[in-house]
Amino acid sequence: MRRKRGLLHKSAGAVFAAGLLALTIQAPRAAADQNGNAAICGHQVQGAILAKYQAMGGQGSPLGCPTSDELTTPDGVGRYNTFVGGSIYWSPATDAHPVWGEILKKWAALGWERGELGYPVSDELTNPDGKGKRQQFQHATVYWSSASGAHPVSGQIGWVWSNYGWETGAFGYPTSDVYWDKDNLENEQHFADNRTIFESAKGNHIEGCDGPCAGYYGVASPGGQSPDLINETRIEIPLDHDRWKDQYVVRFWPTGQGRLVGKTPLLSKEWDQAWQEVPKPWAMNSTNEDSVYKQYVCHAVFSVPNPTKPGQFLGGPSWDFESWRADISWLKAMDPLTNHKCNW
């Protein structure tokens, strides 16, 4: 019985294959008429959208059969067809490009072509890591991975991210869309490993962001080395490049225990732990790293409790180090009360 059933299956398969061959012979690839139109699966596809569809393999592509005729986009500028597996959108400025899957869902959620992304300007591409996908739109690029979902990246946030190698670098994939942080007066976007990139068009009146700025910060993760010493590390990059080219401000938020490292052998350990939260600034060289380190040691050694506010320290909650300060000698760096108060 088992063999007989297999023979019957084989026979049915042969009949199906023959039928499919006949169907293939009877239904060649749809050809466009003199006006560039083609009827496919009962729907009209034409012009640049038809050319893109055929270049992708037509019905054998991930799009499958069309499910609409060509339609005018709500903005009145472009054209599109819907398909079983996605859509193809065309505009005079961007040409025709397919959109599908999670990137299509994100584009739809953000308002299609009339939203913040605009029209697609590329097909979907595979990222250099071989795992994720991306698609460029007029005003941003949407990045997708199975772990992070689909999120657009643009502007100065994209500029900072690119300087660290995109998704293959220290920040990995974006894990959120951009959102407004009303406390810091900046747009922020989360990335992997508790790291956030930000941009501020007007600044927040704090030294590194006293004007347009960008940068990033990271918070201590439970699995990090000595997370009890540093709560957060933040890098602020002024965007007035004529004045502040390749300059930055480093901020550490030490814990109560971290405030005491100047009186213990933990100075180097705290410094190393702070850089577990974020990568060092790409513009950091050996000279200004030495200066930043000396500023850090000075702040740690001379951290003083606020006599009127128990549990707080003079100078505020963070230690701030500027890349443009000279790399002075250790003798001068450790004499803050008479000449510089750790800000030489």
Summary of the structure (lengths in Angstrom):
residues: 344
radius of gyration: 29.1
end to end distance: 92.4
largest distance: 100.0
contacts: 1024
relative contact order: 0.06
helix: 31%
strand: 26%
